[in-house]
Amino acid sequence: MTPETLALLEVQHLYARQSLAIDGGDAAGWAATFTDDGVFESPTYEQPVTGAAALEDFARRLHESAPHLHHVVTNVCVDEVGHDHLDVRATLLIVTTQDLATGAARIERITTIHDRLRRHPSLRLECRRVVRDGDGPTKQGAAHD
């Protein structure tokens, strides 16, 4: 396997653990996917969240306020593989279960995450920046009909 393929598998595993942790109410587990001084920045929230304790508190409050929220990561693109870091982009869908009896769900937001990952010795998030679509087309191509 190439280093790029191994990196992609490692990133996908990290994202799966991270999504399952925050969706399942494991705030400490979610925060542990970040470096101790990790940063989470999203337009949904007023201020970036920085550091292990703040990240854990953020994840705990999020799950308490929205226990049926699901984070679905797809279209993972490893842009750069360095000696001790990776730069990654991916699509993050925020999905809410609307009807617990039927399991009906609704996509709340579709965003792009821009991540800087560091080895500690395993991969951990140093910085996540969440970006929503703006008025213009996506950077990857033209506007769609």
Contacts in CASP RR format, 6 or more apart in sequence:
PFRMAT RR
TARGET T0000
AUTHOR 0000-0000-0000
METHOD contacts of the structure
MODEL  1
MTPETLALLEVQHLYARQSLAIDGGDAAGWAATFTDDGVFESPTYEQPVT
GAAALEDFARRLHESAPHLHHVVTNVCVDEVGHDHLDVRATLLIVTTQDL
ATGAARIERITTIHDRLRRHPSLRLECRRVVRDGDGPTKQGAAHD
3 81 0 8 1.000
4 78 0 8 1.000
4 81 0 8 1.000
7 78 0 8 1.000
7 81 0 8 1.000
7 86 0 8 1.000
8 76 0 8 1.000
8 78 0 8 1.000
10 122 0 8 1.000
10 123 0 8 1.000
11 76 0 8 1.000
11 78 0 8 1.000
11 86 0 8 1.000
11 88 0 8 1.000
11 117 0 8 1.000
11 123 0 8 1.000
12 73 0 8 1.000
12 76 0 8 1.000
14 33 0 8 1.000
14 117 0 8 1.000
14 122 0 8 1.000
14 123 0 8 1.000
14 124 0 8 1.000
14 125 0 8 1.000
15 73 0 8 1.000
15 76 0 8 1.000
15 90 0 8 1.000
16 73 0 8 1.000
17 29 0 8 1.000
17 33 0 8 1.000
18 30 0 8 1.000
18 33 0 8 1.000
18 71 0 8 1.000
18 125 0 8 1.000
19 70 0 8 1.000
19 71 0 8 1.000
19 72 0 8 1.000
19 73 0 8 1.000
20 26 0 8 1.000
21 27 0 8 1.000
21 29 0 8 1.000
21 30 0 8 1.000
21 33 0 8 1.000
21 59 0 8 1.000
22 30 0 8 1.000
22 59 0 8 1.000
22 62 0 8 1.000
22 63 0 8 1.000
22 71 0 8 1.000
23 63 0 8 1.000
23 69 0 8 1.000
23 70 0 8 1.000
23 71 0 8 1.000
24 63 0 8 1.000
25 59 0 8 1.000
25 60 0 8 1.000
25 63 0 8 1.000
25 67 0 8 1.000
26 59 0 8 1.000
27 56 0 8 1.000
27 57 0 8 1.000
27 58 0 8 1.000
27 59 0 8 1.000
27 60 0 8 1.000
27 63 0 8 1.000
28 56 0 8 1.000
29 56 0 8 1.000
29 59 0 8 1.000
30 55 0 8 1.000
30 56 0 8 1.000
30 59 0 8 1.000
31 52 0 8 1.000
31 53 0 8 1.000
31 55 0 8 1.000
31 56 0 8 1.000
31 59 0 8 1.000
32 52 0 8 1.000
32 124 0 8 1.000
33 124 0 8 1.000
33 125 0 8 1.000
34 40 0 8 1.000
34 51 0 8 1.000
34 52 0 8 1.000
34 55 0 8 1.000
34 124 0 8 1.000
34 125 0 8 1.000
34 126 0 8 1.000
34 128 0 8 1.000
35 118 0 8 1.000
35 120 0 8 1.000
35 124 0 8 1.000
35 125 0 8 1.000
35 126 0 8 1.000
36 51 0 8 1.000
36 52 0 8 1.000
37 50 0 8 1.000
37 51 0 8 1.000
37 52 0 8 1.000
37 126 0 8 1.000
38 50 0 8 1.000
38 51 0 8 1.000
38 52 0 8 1.000
38 55 0 8 1.000
38 125 0 8 1.000
38 126 0 8 1.000
38 127 0 8 1.000
39 48 0 8 1.000
39 49 0 8 1.000
39 50 0 8 1.000
39 51 0 8 1.000
39 126 0 8 1.000
39 127 0 8 1.000
39 128 0 8 1.000
40 48 0 8 1.000
40 49 0 8 1.000
40 50 0 8 1.000
40 55 0 8 1.000
40 58 0 8 1.000
40 125 0 8 1.000
40 128 0 8 1.000
40 130 0 8 1.000
41 48 0 8 1.000
41 49 0 8 1.000
41 127 0 8 1.000
41 128 0 8 1.000
41 129 0 8 1.000
41 130 0 8 1.000
42 111 0 8 1.000
42 128 0 8 1.000
42 129 0 8 1.000
42 130 0 8 1.000
43 130 0 8 1.000
43 131 0 8 1.000
43 132 0 8 1.000
44 109 0 8 1.000
44 130 0 8 1.000
45 58 0 8 1.000
49 55 0 8 1.000
49 58 0 8 1.000
62 69 0 8 1.000
63 69 0 8 1.000
66 96 0 8 1.000
68 96 0 8 1.000
68 97 0 8 1.000
68 100 0 8 1.000
69 94 0 8 1.000
69 95 0 8 1.000
69 96 0 8 1.000
69 108 0 8 1.000
70 94 0 8 1.000
70 95 0 8 1.000
70 96 0 8 1.000
70 97 0 8 1.000
70 105 0 8 1.000
71 92 0 8 1.000
71 93 0 8 1.000
71 94 0 8 1.000
71 95 0 8 1.000
72 92 0 8 1.000
72 93 0 8 1.000
72 94 0 8 1.000
72 95 0 8 1.000
73 90 0 8 1.000
73 91 0 8 1.000
73 92 0 8 1.000
73 93 0 8 1.000
73 113 0 8 1.000
74 90 0 8 1.000
74 91 0 8 1.000
74 93 0 8 1.000
75 90 0 8 1.000
75 91 0 8 1.000
76 88 0 8 1.000
76 89 0 8 1.000
76 90 0 8 1.000
77 88 0 8 1.000
77 89 0 8 1.000
77 90 0 8 1.000
78 86 0 8 1.000
78 87 0 8 1.000
78 88 0 8 1.000
79 87 0 8 1.000
79 88 0 8 1.000
79 89 0 8 1.000
80 86 0 8 1.000
80 87 0 8 1.000
84 118 0 8 1.000
84 119 0 8 1.000
85 116 0 8 1.000
85 117 0 8 1.000
85 118 0 8 1.000
85 119 0 8 1.000
85 126 0 8 1.000
86 115 0 8 1.000
86 116 0 8 1.000
86 117 0 8 1.000
86 123 0 8 1.000
87 114 0 8 1.000
87 115 0 8 1.000
87 116 0 8 1.000
87 117 0 8 1.000
88 113 0 8 1.000
88 114 0 8 1.000
88 115 0 8 1.000
88 117 0 8 1.000
89 112 0 8 1.000
89 113 0 8 1.000
89 114 0 8 1.000
89 115 0 8 1.000
90 112 0 8 1.000
90 113 0 8 1.000
90 115 0 8 1.000
91 110 0 8 1.000
91 111 0 8 1.000
91 112 0 8 1.000
91 113 0 8 1.000
92 110 0 8 1.000
92 111 0 8 1.000
92 112 0 8 1.000
92 113 0 8 1.000
92 130 0 8 1.000
93 107 0 8 1.000
93 109 0 8 1.000
93 110 0 8 1.000
93 111 0 8 1.000
94 107 0 8 1.000
94 108 0 8 1.000
94 109 0 8 1.000
94 110 0 8 1.000
94 111 0 8 1.000
95 105 0 8 1.000
95 106 0 8 1.000
95 107 0 8 1.000
95 108 0 8 1.000
96 105 0 8 1.000
96 106 0 8 1.000
96 108 0 8 1.000
97 103 0 8 1.000
97 104 0 8 1.000
97 105 0 8 1.000
98 104 0 8 1.000
98 105 0 8 1.000
98 106 0 8 1.000
109 132 0 8 1.000
110 133 0 8 1.000
111 130 0 8 1.000
111 131 0 8 1.000
111 132 0 8 1.000
112 130 0 8 1.000
112 131 0 8 1.000
112 132 0 8 1.000
113 128 0 8 1.000
113 129 0 8 1.000
113 130 0 8 1.000
113 131 0 8 1.000
114 128 0 8 1.000
114 129 0 8 1.000
114 130 0 8 1.000
114 131 0 8 1.000
115 125 0 8 1.000
115 127 0 8 1.000
115 128 0 8 1.000
115 129 0 8 1.000
116 125 0 8 1.000
116 126 0 8 1.000
116 127 0 8 1.000
117 123 0 8 1.000
117 124 0 8 1.000
117 125 0 8 1.000
117 126 0 8 1.000
118 124 0 8 1.000
118 125 0 8 1.000
118 126 0 8 1.000
136 143 0 8 1.000
137 143 0 8 1.000
137 144 0 8 1.000
END
